[in-house]
Amino acid sequence: MKRYILRRLGQSVITIIGISIIVFLLTHLSGDPVALMAHQSATKEDLEEIRRDRGLDKPIYVQYWRYISRAVRGDFGESLRWKMPAIEMFLERFPNTIRLAVVAMAFAVLFGVPTGILSAVKVGRKFDNFGKIFALLGQALPGFWVGIMLILIFAAELKLLPTSGMGSWKCYIMPAFTLGWYTMAALTRLSRSAMLDVLDAEYIKMARIKGVSELWVILKHAFKNASAPVITISALQFVVMMNGTMIIETVFTWPGLGRLIVDSIFARDYPVVQMCVLISSSFFVFANLIVDILYAYLDPRIRYQ
């Protein structure tokens, strides 16, 4: 088990290093950062002085080493647009994204899991057909389209919900539902599949023969044993959801991390882009690592592969 954990940890570190190299190179290929830092009236000598001060006159591999060594200490440089430390901007926006993702995950679990369970219990009936159609549409329709439809119906036509901001609980409903849309459908499909596998087990049949109530069989015996993959995927989907907030936060003008990335890309604010992409990717990589370790703990066959 220790060898497996060390191997997966090493692979995760290598993946993050690879991501940092790609992000560093792509942001430098987008244009000369010195031209963005300097005033429009800056002379050639001014540009050279900025380049020396920032270490941008050094070879690219020296610049990368300087960047990554500072990033490890939490120093991602200063924003070119907002003239403040990039990490402060991250810490300011990150809680907003966390709150939105938590509410979105609550929507996904509270609707997706019960729908999947009922679809499995009523397999072949009308509700099962509804569950399968919802799971299909939820994974086929893009989130931004769902968000636009919600704005048109509940904000523009019915005027029930606000289209932007985060001043009240109503501001969370549409962006959280939109963000959790795909996860909601995925949990519906996964819960249905896991429950169908468990409901055919011998111990479920034995519990029914003994006269245990159907509700108790479903909740105590069936769902308890079918919940392991649902919990695992939910944890992973939460991280995926946080990394997928860019479009949703832009649609609803939500002041979170995703919108910060979009604004920074358009402003060519490469220190902020590098920081956001690197930290978000690290979250995703280490979430995968934790899930793999949990699977290896639950299934010994994986650790010996």
HELIX and SHEET records of a PDB file:
HELIX    1   1 LYS A    2  LEU A   29  1                                  28    
HELIX    2   2 PRO A   33  MET A   37  1                                   5    
HELIX    3   3 LYS A   44  ASP A   53  1                                  10    
HELIX    4   4 ILE A   60  VAL A   72  1                                  13    
HELIX    5   5 ALA A   86  VAL A  121  1                                  36    
HELIX    6   6 LYS A  126  ALA A  140  1                                  15    
HELIX    7   7 GLY A  143  LEU A  150  1                                   8    
HELIX    8   8 ILE A  151  GLU A  157  3                                   7    
HELIX    9   9 LYS A  170  LEU A  179  1                                  10    
HELIX   10  10 TRP A  181  LEU A  199  1                                  19    
HELIX   11  11 GLU A  202  ILE A  209  1                                   8    
HELIX   12  12 GLU A  214  TRP A  216  1                                   3    
HELIX   13  13 VAL A  217  ALA A  222  3                                   6    
HELIX   14  14 PHE A  223  ASN A  243  1                                  21    
HELIX   15  15 THR A  245  VAL A  251  1                                   7    
HELIX   16  16 LEU A  257  PHE A  266  1                                  10    
HELIX   17  17 TYR A  270  LEU A  298  1                                  29    
HELIX   18  18 PRO A  300  ARG A  303  1                                   4    
END                                                                             
